[in-house]
Amino acid sequence: MSPRDAYALGIARAGARDHLQGLYDDFRYVSLASTRKQTAQVKPGRGVKINYVYYQAKALNVREVQNKQVPVRYDPLTWDGVCVRAGRWVQARSEHYLQLRGHTERELQLASAELRKQYQNHRRDAAITAKRLADFFADLSSHDLVLRQHWQDAEARDVFAQMEDYQCSLLIPRI
């Protein structure tokens, strides 16, 4: 019996068991990385701030969660969005989504260290902001260390994608 037939037989005998889907979703989100505090405060109109970047979602505009600490999670290999628990897990995106897409947590750390080094002699306007990070990532060619990290992370993503395809091919027979 193929795995697909066994799955269909199990669904026919025991039912879909939709009540367990929520447990899987929670596991997926809880298994992601989080901040040191595990939570972030929801700022009205801004969203949650994680590592210099604000992330916004419609679910964060509800009065019940504003100015409250909510659990947050993110994938260190894709820094373009985060998961926020505002009643349920929701995806939140940065205002600089397109510039931050495809960059990893390690790249963000290296870029913020480089920006701090650039602004160490300036007392005014030396804060690291999402806009400065987005501008930094827009021109990586002049920053060798961050560019090297970007290519290493891209190779790692390719390996993970190939591993996932391999695992899926073992589980799901191709017809």
C-alpha positions, 0 to 999 in steps of 0.5 A: 500500500502506498503512503497516499493510500494509507493516509486516505484509508486512515482519514476514512476510518478515523476522520480528518481530526481537524482539532489537531491542526491547531496543535501543529500550527502552534508547534510550527510557530513555537519552534521558531527563534524568538527574542531574549524576552520572548515578547515584544510590545505592540506600539499603536500604529507602528506594530512590534519592534524586533532588532531595530525593525518595526513589523505591522499586521492588521491584527495588531491594530486591535485595541486589546493588544496595543501597548501590551507584550505579545509573544513573537517568533521569527525565522533566522534564515528569512528576516522579511517577516515575523510571527506575532501572537495577537489572539492567534499567530499572525504574520507581520511584515516590515515597512521595508519588506522588499529591502530586508527580504532574503537577508538573515539574522546574521547579516542583520547583526553584521550590518548593524555592527558596521553601521555602529562603526560608521556612526561611532564618532557622531553623537547625533543621529547615530541610532540604527533604524530600519531605514538605515539597514534597508539602505545598507542592504541596498548597496552590499557591494562595498561591504565585503563581510556582509556580502560574504555572509549573504552568499553563505546564507544563500547557499545554506538556504539552497541546501535546506530547500534541497533537503526539504525536497528530498524529504518530501520525495521520500514521503510522497510517491510521485505518480 
